[in-house]
Amino acid sequence: MPSSELGDFLRSRRAQVSPNDAGIHSYGTRRVSGLRREEVAILAGLSSDYYTRLEQGRERNPSAQVLDALSRALRLDADQEMHLYRLARLVPSARGSSARESVSPTLLQLMDTYDSTPAFVLNRTLDILACNRLAEALFSPFTAADNLLRMVFTDPAGASFYAEWHRAAQATVATLRLAVGHDPNDARLTQLVNELSAASPAFRQYWEEGQVRGKTLDAKELVHPDVGTLSLTFQAFDVRDKPGLQLVIYQAEPGSPSDQALKLLGSLTATRDRERRDLEASSTD
């Protein structure tokens, strides 16, 4: 990954803000997309030289007041602003948070009670650490349900499973970007970014855009080969006793076709499990 994540993030956000959005009158041909460095400096009340040093990585310790001003100038949302603060090391980071942490037996037991909603646990690098039975069934088209980014970008099933593939791809990369703010030198994060950059030009493009967004509440449209299209919403909850982990729950509108499809998927899974157990039992007789 680049040596100055702070500078790279500022550049990527500057490119996303148009002069009109910032209230700047623009004349003639512009050689950059978005704002110029000197325009950001003026909007934030900084010297052009100081802002240039921030982008170039020669200044790595801006104050909270400077970050507040840059957040306003670059029109950052809450996730992006927190990411900026983490990159500047003004928010404590959790060490080792992207390792493949264990999920507590209590949480696993809770997930198993969700028999009509897929539930799974992610870490900051979007490794899937645990699934309940319905989530396993939902992700069954994939070769391995081990990491959301691999599933989206390198598994052949991804293109057909996600009805809005580009939206899903952009969202997963934007979520992974948050991990950089917690620990840019994390070995797991570096390995994953390098792996996906080599395997997928689309991942490289989205990664270079520098979008940042956390998982909270959103809608997804998925296509499962056994039950067809599923229009679902999801919510993500922080696991308080394991910082960096999130419990993600998918659900359908009660009584909707997607709700019926989820119930059918659960029924098919239960039937297959029963047939497998019967086969295993008969083979031992």
N, C-alpha and C positions, 0 to 999 in steps of 0.2 A: 504494500500500500504506500501511497505518497508520504514523504517525510513531514509535510506540514498539512495535517488534516484541517486545521483551523483556516489557513489560507485558502485551501481548496474549497472548503465549504462557503466561505465568503464570496469567492469567485463564482461558484455555481449559483448562489442565491442572487448575486448582482445581475447575472445573465437572465434571470427570470422576471425581473422587475422592469417594466417599460417606462420610458420617460413620462408618458401620459399618466400612468398609475401613480407615479411619484410627484405629479404636479409640476413637471419640468417641461418648458417649451423647447422643442428640438428643431433645429434648422439644418438644412443641408444633409449630406450623406453621412451616415453613422457607420463606423468601421467595426463596431462591437454590437452584439445583441444585448439588450437590456441597458443598464446604466454604465457610464464610465466611472473609473475610480474616483476622479475628482468630484463627480456628482454625488457619489455616496458620501465622500468626505464632507461636502458642503451640507448635505441633508442631516448628517450625524454631528455636525459641529466640530469636526476634526480637521487637522491639517492634512493636505493631500499626501505629504511625505510620510506621515505617521500611518495613514491607512494603507499606503503602498507597502510599507514595511510589514504590516499585518498580513497582507495577502502573500507576500514573498517569503513569509516565515522568518523574517529577521526580527520581528517583535512578536513574542509568544505569551506575554503576560499583561493583557489589557485589563483595566479595572472593570468593576461591575457597572460603573457609570458609562464607560465606553460601550460595553456590551448592550446596555439598555438603549443607548442612542443608535447603535447599529441595528438592533432588533426593530426599532421603529422605522429607520430609514429603509431597511430591506423588507419590511412588511412581513416579518416572521410570525408564524402561528405558534401556539403554545409548545408543541413538540419540537419545532425548529429552534425556538428560543432556548429551551432547556438543553437541546443538543449543542448549541453554541456555547452555553455556559460550561457544559461538560468538557468540550474541546479546549476551553481556556482554563480548565482545572479549577473552576470556582464552585464546583459541586463535587462532593466526595464520590469516588467511584468504588464499585464493589470488585474486589480482585477475584479472578478465577471464575467469574459468573457464567462464562459460556462453556465451561466444561460440561460433560454429560452427567449432570447431577442426578441423584436418585430421587424418586418420588415417594413420599411417605406412605406407609400402608393405609393410614387413615384416609388420605386423599384418594388412593386407589379404590378403597371401599366405597367412598362417596360417589366416585365416578360410575361404579358398577350399578348404583341405584338408578342412574339415568337410563332407563331401558328404552325410552322413546326419543332420546336426543343424543347425537354424537358428541362426545367429550374427549379432549386430549390435552396433554401438557406440553408446552414448548419452553425452551430456554431462549436466551437472547440471540443466538445464532440460528434459531428456528429449527433446531433438532427436535424431533418428536420423541419425548421421553416415555410417554405412556398413552394408551388409548383404551377406551371402554369398547365393548363388543360391537356396538353400532358404528363407532368411528372406524374400527378395523374393517367392518363391512363396507363403509363408505369409501375408504381408501383402497379397497381390494383391487381396483384396476391397475394400481401402480406396482412396479417390480418390487419396490421396497418403500414403505411409508416411514422413512427415517429422517428426512429433512425436507421442509416445505420448498426450499429453493431448488434442491435437486429434482423434486417432483414437478415443479413448474418448468424448469429450464432444460433438464437433461433426460427426464423419463419420457418415452414415447407417448405414454398415456396422457401427459399433461395438456397437450394441444386440444384433445377432444373432451377431457374431463372439465376444464374450465371454459364455460361458454363465452366469457369475456376474457380471453387469455391475456391480452395486453394489459387490461386493468389489473388482473391478478398478478401479473409479472411485475408491474410497476409498484404495486402495494407491498409485495414481499421484499423487494429490494429496498424500498423506503423504510421498512421495518428493520431490516438488517443494518441499515445505516446508523440506527440508534445505538447499536452495540459499539460502534467506534467511539462514541462519546464516553462510554463506561470504561473501556480499556482498548485503545487503538493498537496496542502491542500484543493483544491476546493471540496466542498461537493458533487456537481453533478458528478464530475469525480470519486470520491471515491465510491459513490453509484453505478455508472454504472460498474466500474471495479469489485466491489464485486458481483454485480448481475450476470454479465456474467461469472465470474470465477466459481460461484456456479452452473451455468446452463450448461456450455460448457467446456469440457476438451480441445477441440481444441483451444478455446479462451485462456485458461490458458497457453497452450503450446506456442502460438504465443506471448502472453504478456511477458512471461518469456524470450523469445529470445531477447527482447529489441530493435527490429528494429525501426528505425525512418525515416519517409518519408512524406513530405507534398504533398497535391494535387496541381498539376500544369497542365500538359498535358499528357494524356495517352489514351490507347485504351481499350475497353471493348467488350466482346461478351456476349450478353444477350439472353435469350430464353423466349419469351412471348407466353402464350397459345393461344392468338388470332391471332398473325401475324408471329409466328415462330422466327427464329434466327435474331438477330440484331447485326451487327458489327458497333460499334460506337466509336468515339473519344470524349473525354471530355476536357474542359478547366475550370479552377477555377480562379475566380477573387476576390480579396479582396474588401470588401465593406468599402470604406474609411471612411464613417461617423459612422460606427459601428465596431470598431476593434474586430477581432475575428470571424466575419461573412464572409462567402464566397458565391458568386454566382457561381453555377456549371451549365454548359450548355453542353448537349449531342448533337452531330450531326453526320449525316451519310454522306458518300461521295455522292455528287450530282449525281443523275441518277443511283445509285447503287441499288441492290435489297433491301438493308437495308433502303435506302432513300424511296423507294416505300412502304416498310413495315411500316415505320413511318407515311407516309401520309395515309396509310390504317387505322392505329391505330387512327389517328386524325379523319378520316371520321367516323369510327365506334363510337368513343366517341361522336362526334357531333350528330350522328343519335340517340344514346341512350339518350342524353340530350334532344333532341327534343321530342322523344317519352315520356320521363318522364314528360316534361312540358305539353304535350298534355293530358296525363293521369291526371295530377294534375288539369288542367283546366276543364276537363270533369267532374271530381269528385265534383267540386264546382258549376256546372250548376244545 
